[in-house]
Amino acid sequence: MRAMLAAIRASLKRGQPVTLVGFGTFSVTRRKSRKGKNPRTGHPMHVAAGKAPRFRPSKELKRAVR
């Protein structure tokens, strides 16, 4: 299990998507910089651009969960 997660993490670090047939696809998306709000103080703040992991479930997984 750890080896599989390490392989997924390494592929995402390189920017390559990982597809597990019948389960879903892991990929990396770019997020633009934006304005946000500090939840503690309520003051506006700048949120830097960055990358974020994304998971899209397969149709088979969606059907199984329903």
C-alpha positions in Angstrom: 0.0 0.0 0.0 2.8 2.4 0.9 4.6 1.7 -2.3 1.5 2.4 -4.4 0.9 5.7 -2.6 4.6 6.6 -3.0 4.4 5.9 -6.8 1.2 8.0 -7.1 2.9 10.9 -5.2 6.0 10.7 -7.3 4.0 10.8 -10.6 1.9 13.7 -9.4 5.1 15.6 -8.4 6.3 15.2 -12.0 2.9 16.5 -13.2 1.8 13.2 -14.7 -1.8 11.9 -14.1 -2.3 8.5 -12.6 -5.3 6.4 -13.7 -6.5 3.4 -11.7 -9.0 1.6 -13.9 -12.3 1.2 -12.2 -11.4 3.6 -9.4 -10.5 7.0 -10.8 -7.8 9.5 -11.9 -5.4 11.5 -9.8 -4.0 14.7 -11.5 -2.5 18.0 -10.7 -4.3 21.3 -11.4 -3.0 24.8 -11.4 -4.8 27.4 -9.3 -4.6 31.1 -10.1 -3.7 33.6 -7.4 -6.8 35.2 -5.8 -8.0 37.3 -3.0 -9.2 35.6 0.1 -10.3 36.4 3.6 -8.4 35.6 6.8 -11.0 33.5 8.8 -9.6 34.6 12.1 -9.6 38.4 11.6 -11.9 38.8 8.5 -9.3 40.9 6.8 -8.7 40.5 3.0 -5.5 38.7 2.0 -3.7 37.5 -1.1 -3.6 33.7 -1.8 -0.7 32.8 -4.0 -1.0 30.7 -7.2 0.0 27.1 -6.8 -0.7 23.5 -7.7 -3.2 21.2 -6.1 -4.0 17.5 -6.4 -7.3 16.5 -7.9 -9.2 13.2 -7.9 -11.9 12.3 -10.5 -13.8 9.1 -9.6 -14.6 6.7 -12.4 -18.2 5.9 -13.5 -17.8 2.4 -12.0 -16.9 3.9 -8.5 -19.7 6.4 -8.7 -22.2 3.6 -9.5 -20.9 1.4 -6.7 -21.3 4.2 -4.1 -24.9 5.1 -5.2 
